Amino acid sequence: MAINSGFAERSSYRASLTNFIKLTASADATTPRNIVDVSFAHGMGKYTLTGAVKQVSSYKGSATDVASYLGGYTRIDLGLGYDFRLNNTPVRASLYGRNLGNKRYETSNGVQDIGRVLGIEMIASF
């Protein structure tokens, strides 16, 4: 189930809930039962504030795993962009933080999130 909408000029949100009620035997242990995802973008003049929160319930990496579970994490991302023109070309400069809680997790066996990422980016539209 997902909902999305706009609530002001250049502003929107999206919220989704994925709940697996019944899974096949082969997918039961290897699929998170619940995934909640909420994100937004809010324009304020030349600035745009963005954010996202994602919660994934724990699950096994394979049906034969007897040890640790994967998932079971909440991830928070935030960003702030500034729109301007450079030689008549639209440009957005952004500061962002991904995985602000610095939660270490695996999305599948051996595929790990690297933790908190802070960055600056500049994107030009042609």
DSSP file (Angstrom, degrees, kcal/mol; ACC not computed):
  #  RESIDUE AA STRUCTURE BP1 BP2  ACC     N-H-->O    O-->H-N    N-H-->O    O-->H-N    TCO  KAPPA ALPHA  PHI   PSI    X-CA   Y-CA   Z-CA
    1    1 A M              0   0    0      0, 0.0    16,-2.7     0, 0.0     2,-0.3   0.000 360.0 360.0 360.0 135.0    0.0    0.0    0.0
    2    2 A A  E     -A   16   0A   0     14,-0.2     2,-0.4     2,-0.0    14,-0.2  -0.997 360.0-169.8-144.3 146.4    1.4    3.4   -0.9
    3    3 A I  E     +A   15   0A   0     12,-2.8    12,-2.7    -2,-0.3     2,-0.3  -0.985  10.2 171.7-131.2 146.0    0.1    7.0   -0.9
    4    4 A N  E     +A   14   0A   0     -2,-0.4     2,-0.3    10,-0.2    10,-0.2  -0.987   7.1 150.4-151.0 151.4    1.7   10.1   -2.4
    5    5 A S  E     -A   13   0A   0      8,-1.8     8,-2.4    -2,-0.3     2,-0.3  -0.980  39.6-107.7-166.5 167.3    0.6   13.6   -2.9
    6    6 A G  E     +A   12   0A   0     -2,-0.3     6,-0.3     6,-0.2     3,-0.1  -0.812  23.3 179.2-102.6 151.3    1.7   17.2   -3.1
    7    7 A F  E     +     0   0A   0      4,-1.3     2,-0.3     1,-0.4     5,-0.1   0.455  66.5   2.4-132.4  -5.7    0.9   19.7   -0.3
    8    8 A A  E >  S-A   11   0A   0      3,-0.8     3,-2.1     0, 0.0    -1,-0.4  -0.951 101.9 -55.1-164.3 172.3    2.4   22.9   -1.5
    9    9 A E  T 3  S-     0   0    0     -2,-0.3    34,-0.3     1,-0.3     3,-0.1  -0.415 127.2  -1.0 -60.3 127.2    4.2   24.3   -4.5
   10   10 A R  T 3  S+     0   0    0      1,-0.2    33,-0.7    -2,-0.2     2,-0.4   0.744 112.1 114.6  62.6  27.3    7.3   22.0   -5.1
   11   11 A S  E <   +AB   8  42A   0     -3,-2.1    -4,-1.3    31,-0.2    -3,-0.8  -0.987  33.4 151.7-130.8 138.9    6.4   19.9   -2.1
   12   12 A S  E     -AB   6  41A   0     29,-2.8    29,-2.4    -2,-0.4     2,-0.3  -0.969  21.2-155.1-155.2 166.4    5.3   16.3   -1.9
   13   13 A Y  E     -AB   5  40A   0     -8,-2.4    -8,-1.8    -2,-0.3     2,-0.3  -0.967   0.8-164.1-143.6 161.2    5.3   13.2    0.3
   14   14 A R  E     -AB   4  39A   0     25,-2.6    25,-2.9    -2,-0.3     2,-0.4  -0.982   6.9-179.9-145.8 135.1    5.2    9.4   -0.2
   15   15 A A  E     +AB   3  38A   0    -12,-2.7   -12,-2.8    -2,-0.3     2,-0.3  -1.000   7.6 175.9-136.3 135.1    4.4    6.8    2.4
   16   16 A S  E     -AB   2  37A   0     21,-2.7    21,-2.4    -2,-0.4     2,-0.4  -0.990  16.1-164.6-141.2 150.5    4.3    3.1    1.8
   17   17 A L  E     - B   0  36A   0    -16,-2.7     2,-0.5    -2,-0.3    19,-0.2  -0.992   5.4-168.4-132.3 123.8    3.9   -0.1    3.8
   18   18 A T  E     + B   0  35A   0     17,-2.9    17,-2.3    -2,-0.4     2,-0.4  -0.969  11.2 174.6-111.9 122.9    4.7   -3.5    2.4
   19   19 A N  E     - B   0  34A   0     -2,-0.5     2,-0.8    15,-0.2    15,-0.2  -0.972  20.6-152.0-131.7 116.5    3.5   -6.4    4.5
   20   20 A F        +     0   0    0     13,-2.4     3,-0.2    -2,-0.4    -2,-0.0  -0.793  15.5 178.8 -89.3 110.7    3.9  -10.0    3.3
   21   21 A I  S    S+     0   0    0     -2,-0.8     2,-0.4     1,-0.3    -1,-0.2   0.910  71.0  14.7 -78.0 -45.5    1.0  -12.0    4.8
   22   22 A K        -     0   0    0      0, 0.0     2,-0.3     0, 0.0    -1,-0.3  -0.991  69.3-178.9-137.8 127.8    1.8  -15.3    3.3
   23   23 A L        -     0   0    0     -2,-0.4     5,-0.1    -3,-0.2     6,-0.0  -0.872  34.8 -99.6-121.7 155.4    5.0  -16.4    1.6
   24   24 A T    >>  -     0   0    0     -2,-0.3     4,-1.9     1,-0.1     3,-0.7  -0.298  42.5-105.4 -65.1 159.9    6.1  -19.6    0.0
   25   25 A A  H 3> S+     0   0    0      1,-0.3     4,-0.6     2,-0.2    -1,-0.1   0.866 121.0  52.0 -57.5 -38.2    8.3  -21.8    2.1
   26   26 A S  H 34 S+     0   0    0      1,-0.2    -1,-0.3     2,-0.1     4,-0.2   0.784 117.3  37.6 -71.9 -25.8   11.4  -20.9    0.2
   27   27 A A  H <> S+     0   0    0     -3,-0.7     4,-0.7     2,-0.1    -2,-0.2   0.612  94.3  86.7 -98.1 -14.9   10.8  -17.2    0.6
   28   28 A D  H >< S+     0   0    0     -4,-1.9     3,-0.6     1,-0.2    -2,-0.1   0.901  97.2  33.8 -57.0 -48.9    9.5  -17.2    4.1
   29   29 A A  T 3< S+     0   0    0     -4,-0.6    31,-3.1     1,-0.2    -1,-0.2   0.715 119.8  51.3 -80.3 -20.4   12.8  -17.0    6.0
   30   30 A T  T 34 S+     0   0    0     -4,-0.2    -1,-0.2    -3,-0.2    -2,-0.2   0.307  97.0  74.0-104.0   9.1   14.6  -14.8    3.4
   31   31 A T  S << S-     0   0    0     -4,-0.7     2,-0.2    -3,-0.6    29,-0.1  -0.981  81.2-119.2-125.6 130.2   12.1  -12.0    3.0
   32   32 A P        -     0   0    0      0, 0.0   -12,-0.2     0, 0.0    27,-0.1  -0.471  18.3-145.1 -65.0 135.5   11.4   -9.2    5.5
   33   33 A R  S    S+     0   0    0     25,-0.5   -13,-2.4     1,-0.2     2,-0.4   0.863  80.1  29.4 -69.2 -36.1    7.8   -9.3    6.6
   34   34 A N  E     +B   19   0A   0    -15,-0.2    23,-2.5    24,-0.1     2,-0.4  -0.983  56.5 178.0-133.5 135.9    7.4   -5.6    6.9
   35   35 A I  E     -BC  18  56A   0    -17,-2.3   -17,-2.9    -2,-0.4     2,-0.4  -0.981   8.2-171.6-134.2 123.3    8.9   -2.6    5.1
   36   36 A V  E     +BC  17  55A   0     19,-2.6    19,-3.0    -2,-0.4     2,-0.4  -0.962   6.6 179.4-116.3 131.3    7.8    1.0    5.9
   37   37 A D  E     +BC  16  54A   0    -21,-2.4   -21,-2.7    -2,-0.4     2,-0.4  -0.987   5.5 174.7-137.9 123.5    9.1    3.8    3.8
   38   38 A V  E     +BC  15  53A   0     15,-2.8    15,-2.9    -2,-0.4     2,-0.3  -0.997   9.3 166.1-129.7 131.2    8.3    7.5    4.2
   39   39 A S  E     -BC  14  52A   0    -25,-2.9   -25,-2.6    -2,-0.4     2,-0.3  -0.973   7.9-178.0-142.6 158.5    9.8   10.3    2.2
   40   40 A F  E     -BC  13  51A   0     11,-2.4    11,-2.0    -2,-0.3     2,-0.3  -0.983  15.0-160.3-150.5 159.5    9.2   14.0    1.5
   41   41 A A  E     -BC  12  50A   0    -29,-2.4   -29,-2.8    -2,-0.3     2,-0.4  -0.979  13.0-172.0-139.4 133.2   10.5   17.0   -0.5
   42   42 A H  E     -BC  11  49A   0      7,-2.8     7,-2.6    -2,-0.3     2,-0.3  -0.950  11.3-149.6-134.1 114.1    9.6   20.6    0.5
   43   43 A G  E     + C   0  48A   0    -33,-0.7     2,-0.3    -2,-0.4     5,-0.2  -0.640  15.6 177.6 -83.2 135.5   10.4   23.6   -1.7
   44   44 A M  E >   - C   0  47A   0      3,-3.3     3,-2.0    -2,-0.3     2,-0.4  -0.786  62.9 -65.3-137.6  89.9   11.1   26.9    0.1
   45   45 A G  T 3  S-     0   0    0     -2,-0.3    -1,-0.1     1,-0.3    38,-0.0  -0.524 120.6 -11.1  65.2-123.8   12.0   29.5   -2.5
   46   46 A K  T 3  S+     0   0    0     -2,-0.4    37,-3.1    -3,-0.1     2,-0.3   0.454 125.9  84.3 -86.4  -0.6   15.3   28.4   -4.0
   47   47 A Y  E <   -CD  44  82A   0     -3,-2.0    -3,-3.3    35,-0.2     2,-0.4  -0.732  56.8-164.7-103.3 150.9   15.8   25.7   -1.4
   48   48 A T  E     -CD  43  81A   0     33,-2.1    33,-2.9    -2,-0.3     2,-0.5  -0.973   5.8-158.5-134.7 121.5   14.5   22.2   -1.3
   49   49 A L  E     -CD  42  80A   0     -7,-2.6    -7,-2.8    -2,-0.4     2,-0.3  -0.854  16.3-176.6 -97.1 129.6   14.5   20.1    1.9
   50   50 A T  E     +CD  41  79A   0     29,-2.6    29,-2.4    -2,-0.5     2,-0.3  -0.915   6.7 166.2-125.9 153.7   14.3   16.3    1.4
   51   51 A G  E     -CD  40  78A   0    -11,-2.0   -11,-2.4    -2,-0.3     2,-0.3  -0.989  11.0-171.6-161.3 158.5   14.1   13.4    3.8
   52   52 A A  E     -CD  39  77A   0     25,-2.3    25,-2.7    -2,-0.3     2,-0.4  -0.986   6.6-166.2-154.5 144.5   13.4    9.7    4.1
   53   53 A V  E     -CD  38  76A   0    -15,-2.9   -15,-2.8    -2,-0.3     2,-0.4  -0.999  12.1-177.8-130.8 130.4   12.9    7.1    6.7
   54   54 A K  E     -CD  37  75A   0     21,-2.4    21,-3.0    -2,-0.4     2,-0.5  -0.995   6.2-170.1-132.3 129.5   12.9    3.4    5.9
   55   55 A Q  E     -CD  36  74A   0    -19,-3.0   -19,-2.6    -2,-0.4     2,-0.5  -0.981   4.1-173.9-121.0 127.3   12.3    0.6    8.4
   56   56 A V  E     -CD  35  73A   0     17,-2.7    17,-1.4    -2,-0.5    16,-0.7  -0.981  20.6-131.9-121.8 125.7   13.0   -3.0    7.3
   57   57 A S        -     0   0    0    -23,-2.5    15,-0.5    -2,-0.5    16,-0.1  -0.300  38.5 -87.9 -71.2 162.1   12.1   -6.0    9.6
   58   58 A S        +     0   0    0     13,-0.3   -25,-0.5    14,-0.1     2,-0.3  -0.319  51.8 164.0 -74.1 154.5   14.7   -8.7   10.2
   59   59 A Y  B     -G   70   0B   0     11,-2.1    11,-4.1   -27,-0.1   -29,-0.2  -0.966  37.3 -94.8-159.6 162.9   15.0  -11.7    7.9
   60   60 A K        -     0   0    0    -31,-3.1     9,-0.1    -2,-0.3     3,-0.1  -0.530  21.0-134.2 -85.2 153.6   17.5  -14.5    7.1
   61   61 A G  S    S+     0   0    0      7,-0.5     2,-0.3     1,-0.2    48,-0.3   0.810  90.7   2.4 -75.3 -30.5   20.0  -14.3    4.3
   62   62 A S  S >  S-     0   0    0    -33,-0.1     3,-1.6    46,-0.1    -1,-0.2  -0.978  76.9-109.2-150.8 159.2   19.2  -17.8    3.2
   63   63 A A  T 3  S+     0   0    0     -2,-0.3   -36,-0.0     1,-0.3    -1,-0.0   0.741 117.6  52.6 -63.3 -22.1   16.7  -20.5    4.4
   64   64 A T  T 3  S+     0   0    0      2,-0.0    -1,-0.3    -4,-0.0     2,-0.1   0.486  78.4 119.4 -94.6  -3.3   19.6  -22.5    5.8
   65   65 A D    <   +     0   0    0     -3,-1.6    -5,-0.0     1,-0.2     4,-0.0  -0.411  33.1 176.4 -61.9 132.5   21.2  -19.8    7.9
   66   66 A V        +     0   0    0     -2,-0.1    -1,-0.2     3,-0.0     3,-0.1   0.467  63.9  53.6-110.8  -7.6   21.2  -20.7   11.6
   67   67 A A  S    S+     0   0    0      1,-0.2    -2,-0.0     0, 0.0     0, 0.0   0.439  98.0   3.7-100.7-124.7   23.0  -17.6   12.8
   68   68 A S        -     0   0    0      1,-0.1    -7,-0.5    -8,-0.0     2,-0.3  -0.093  59.7-129.4 -71.0 159.8   22.4  -13.9   12.4
   69   69 A Y        -     0   0    0     -9,-0.1    -9,-0.3    -3,-0.1     2,-0.2  -0.741  15.3-136.9-102.5 153.9   19.5  -12.2   10.7
   70   70 A L  B     +G   59   0B   0    -11,-4.1   -11,-2.1    -2,-0.3    37,-0.1  -0.446  69.4  23.0 -96.9 177.2   19.8   -9.5    8.1
   71   71 A G        +     0   0    0     35,-1.5   -13,-0.3   -13,-0.2    35,-0.2  -0.352  54.4 133.5  67.0-145.0   17.6   -6.3    8.0
   72   72 A G        +     0   0    0    -16,-0.7     2,-0.3   -15,-0.5   -15,-0.2   0.917  51.6 123.9  64.1  44.3   16.1   -5.2   11.2
   73   73 A Y  E     -D   56   0A   0    -17,-1.4   -17,-2.7   -16,-0.1     2,-0.4  -0.917  54.2-146.3-135.6 159.4   17.2   -1.6   10.6
   74   74 A T  E     -D   55   0A   0     -2,-0.3     2,-0.4   -19,-0.2   -19,-0.2  -0.998  19.8-163.2-122.6 130.0   15.8    1.9   10.4
   75   75 A R  E     -D   54   0A   0    -21,-3.0   -21,-2.4    -2,-0.4     2,-0.4  -0.942   3.1-165.6-118.4 135.2   17.6    4.3    8.0
   76   76 A I  E     -D   53   0A   0     -2,-0.4    24,-2.9   -23,-0.2     2,-0.4  -0.982   7.1-178.5-123.1 128.0   17.2    8.1    8.0
   77   77 A D  E     +D   52   0A   0    -25,-2.7   -25,-2.3    -2,-0.4     2,-0.3  -0.964   1.5 178.5-124.3 141.8   18.3   10.3    5.1
   78   78 A L  E     +DE  51  97A   0     19,-2.5    19,-3.1    -2,-0.4     2,-0.3  -0.986   1.7 174.2-139.4 150.8   18.2   14.2    4.9
   79   79 A G  E     -DE  50  96A   0    -29,-2.4   -29,-2.6    -2,-0.3     2,-0.4  -0.995  18.3-156.7-153.5 155.9   19.2   16.7    2.3
   80   80 A L  E     -DE  49  95A   0     15,-2.8    15,-2.5    -2,-0.3     2,-0.3  -0.972  17.4-170.6-136.5 120.7   19.1   20.4    1.5
   81   81 A G  E     -DE  48  94A   0    -33,-2.9   -33,-2.1    -2,-0.4     2,-0.4  -0.811  10.6-155.7-112.2 151.9   19.4   21.6   -2.1
   82   82 A Y  E     -DE  47  93A   0     11,-2.8    11,-2.5    -2,-0.3     2,-0.4  -0.993  12.1-149.7-127.6 123.5   19.8   25.1   -3.5
   83   83 A D  E     + E   0  92A   0    -37,-3.1     2,-0.3    -2,-0.4     9,-0.2  -0.774  30.7 143.0 -96.8 134.3   18.7   25.9   -7.0
   84   84 A F  E     - E   0  91A   0      7,-2.7     7,-3.2    -2,-0.4     2,-0.4  -0.930  43.5-107.5-154.2 176.5   20.4   28.6   -9.1
   85   85 A R  E     - E   0  90A   0     -2,-0.3     2,-0.5     5,-0.2    39,-0.0  -0.933  19.6-167.5-116.7 139.5   21.5   29.4  -12.7
   86   86 A L  E >  S- E   0  89A   0      3,-2.4     3,-1.4    -2,-0.4    -2,-0.0  -0.967  82.7 -20.2-126.7 111.7   25.1   29.3  -13.9
   87   87 A N  T 3  S-     0   0    0     -2,-0.5    -1,-0.1     1,-0.3     0, 0.0   0.907 129.1 -52.8  52.0  44.2   25.6   30.9  -17.4
   88   88 A N  T 3  S+     0   0    0      1,-0.2    -1,-0.3     0, 0.0    -3,-0.0   0.582 113.5 123.4  69.0  13.7   21.8   30.3  -17.9
   89   89 A T  E <   -E   86   0A   0     -3,-1.4    -3,-2.4    35,-0.0    -1,-0.2  -0.913  67.1-119.0-104.8 126.7   22.1   26.6  -17.0
   90   90 A P  E     -E   85   0A   0      0, 0.0    35,-2.8     0, 0.0     2,-0.3  -0.453  39.6-179.9 -65.1 131.6   19.9   25.3  -14.1
   91   91 A V  E     -EF  84 124A   0     -7,-3.2    -7,-2.7    33,-0.2     2,-0.4  -0.981  19.1-160.2-134.0 143.3   22.1   24.0  -11.3
   92   92 A R  E     -EF  83 123A   0     31,-2.5    31,-2.6    -2,-0.3     2,-0.5  -0.991   5.0-165.7-124.0 123.6   21.3   22.4   -7.9
   93   93 A A  E     -EF  82 122A   0    -11,-2.5   -11,-2.8    -2,-0.4     2,-0.4  -0.917  18.5-172.9-103.7 132.5   23.9   22.3   -5.2
   94   94 A S  E     -EF  81 121A   0     27,-3.0    27,-2.2    -2,-0.5     2,-0.4  -0.962  26.0-158.0-133.6 144.6   23.1   20.0   -2.3
   95   95 A L  E     +EF  80 120A   0    -15,-2.5   -15,-2.8    -2,-0.4     2,-0.3  -0.956  31.7 174.1-108.3 136.9   24.3   18.9    1.1
   96   96 A Y  E     -EF  79 119A   0     23,-2.4    23,-2.5    -2,-0.4     2,-0.4  -0.980  27.8-158.3-146.1 157.9   23.1   15.5    2.2
   97   97 A G  E     -EF  78 118A   0    -19,-3.1   -19,-2.5    -2,-0.3     2,-0.4  -0.991  13.1-166.8-134.2 127.0   23.4   12.9    4.8
   98   98 A R  E    S+ F   0 117A   0     19,-3.0    19,-2.3    -2,-0.4   -21,-0.2  -0.909  73.7   6.7-114.2 142.9   22.5    9.2    4.2
   99   99 A N  S >  S-     0   0    0     -2,-0.4     3,-2.4    17,-0.2    -1,-0.2   0.951  73.8-179.4  53.3  54.3   22.1    6.7    7.0
  100  100 A L  T 3  S+     0   0    0    -24,-2.9    -1,-0.1    -3,-0.3    16,-0.1   0.756  74.9  60.3 -60.3 -27.1   22.4    9.4    9.6
  101  101 A G  T 3  S-     0   0    0    -25,-0.2    -1,-0.3   -27,-0.1     3,-0.1   0.516 104.4-131.3 -76.7  -3.8   22.0    6.9   12.5
  102  102 A N    <   +     0   0    0     -3,-2.4     2,-0.4     1,-0.2    -2,-0.1   0.828  41.3 175.1  55.8  35.7   25.2    5.1   11.2
  103  103 A K        -     0   0    0    -29,-0.2     2,-0.5    12,-0.1    12,-0.3  -0.600  22.1-145.5 -75.4 124.3   23.3    1.8   11.4
  104  104 A R        +     0   0    0     -2,-0.4     2,-0.3    -3,-0.1    10,-0.1  -0.802  36.0 145.6 -92.1 129.4   25.4   -1.0   10.0
  105  105 A Y        -     0   0    0     -2,-0.5     8,-2.9     8,-0.3     2,-0.4  -0.965  42.9-121.7-154.3 166.4   23.3   -3.7    8.2
  106  106 A E  E     -H  112   0C   0     -2,-0.3   -35,-1.5     6,-0.2     6,-0.2  -0.945   5.7-163.5-114.2 138.8   23.3   -6.2    5.4
  107  107 A T  E    S-     0   0C   0      4,-2.6     2,-0.3    -2,-0.4     5,-0.1   0.663  83.2  -9.5 -92.2 -19.7   20.7   -6.1    2.6
  108  108 A S  E >  S-H  111   0C   0      3,-0.8     3,-2.5   -37,-0.0    -1,-0.4  -0.933 108.7 -50.2-161.4 169.0   21.7   -9.6    1.5
  109  109 A N  T 3  S-     0   0    0     -2,-0.3     3,-0.1     1,-0.3   -49,-0.0  -0.218 127.1  -3.2 -51.3 118.9   24.5  -12.0    2.4
  110  110 A G  T 3  S+     0   0    0      1,-0.1     2,-0.9     0, 0.0    -1,-0.3   0.309 102.3 111.9  84.6  -9.6   27.7  -10.1    2.1
  111  111 A V  E <   -H  108   0C   0     -3,-2.5    -4,-2.6     2,-0.0    -3,-0.8  -0.831  49.7-177.8-100.6 100.4   26.2   -6.8    0.8
  112  112 A Q  E     -H  106   0C   0     -2,-0.9     2,-0.3    -6,-0.2    -6,-0.2  -0.705  30.2-121.6-103.6 147.5   26.7   -4.4    3.6
  113  113 A D        -     0   0    0     -8,-2.9    -8,-0.3    -2,-0.3     3,-0.1  -0.652  22.6-137.0 -77.0 143.0   25.7   -0.8    4.0
  114  114 A I        -     0   0    0      1,-0.3     2,-0.2    -2,-0.3    -1,-0.1   0.523  41.0-121.1 -83.2  -3.7   28.8    1.3    4.6
  115  115 A G        +     0   0    0    -12,-0.3    -1,-0.3   -10,-0.1   -12,-0.1  -0.621  66.6   7.8  98.1-161.3   27.3    3.4    7.4
  116  116 A R        -     0   0    0     -2,-0.2     2,-0.4   -16,-0.1   -17,-0.2  -0.266  61.1-168.7 -61.8 137.9   26.8    7.2    7.5
  117  117 A V  E     -F   98   0A   0    -19,-2.3   -19,-3.0     2,-0.0     2,-0.4  -0.994   4.6-172.9-130.1 124.4   27.6    9.1    4.3
  118  118 A L  E     +F   97   0A   0     -2,-0.4     2,-0.3   -21,-0.2   -21,-0.2  -0.950  22.2 159.2-113.9 137.3   27.8   12.9    4.3
  119  119 A G  E     -F   96   0A   0    -23,-2.5   -23,-2.4    -2,-0.4     2,-0.4  -0.961  37.7-141.0-154.9 169.3   28.2   14.7    1.0
  120  120 A I  E     +F   95   0A   0     -2,-0.3     2,-0.3   -25,-0.2   -25,-0.2  -0.996  26.5 177.5-130.5 135.0   28.0   17.6   -1.3
  121  121 A E  E     -F   94   0A   0    -27,-2.2   -27,-3.0    -2,-0.4     2,-0.4  -0.980  17.6-158.4-138.6 154.6   26.9   17.4   -4.9
  122  122 A M  E     -F   93   0A   0     -2,-0.3     2,-0.5   -29,-0.2   -29,-0.2  -0.993  12.2-172.2-132.8 125.8   26.3   19.8   -7.8
  123  123 A I  E     -F   92   0A   0    -31,-2.6   -31,-2.5    -2,-0.4     2,-0.4  -0.973   5.1-162.4-123.3 127.1   24.0   18.8  -10.7
  124  124 A A  E     -F   91   0A   0     -2,-0.5     2,-0.5   -33,-0.2   -33,-0.2  -0.883  11.4-143.5-106.7 139.3   23.6   20.8  -13.9
  125  125 A S              0   0    0    -35,-2.8    -2,-0.0    -2,-0.4     0, 0.0  -0.895 360.0 360.0-104.7 127.7   20.6   20.3  -16.2
  126  126 A F              0   0    0     -2,-0.5    -1,-0.1   -37,-0.1    -2,-0.0   0.380 360.0 360.0-111.6 360.0   21.2   20.6  -19.9
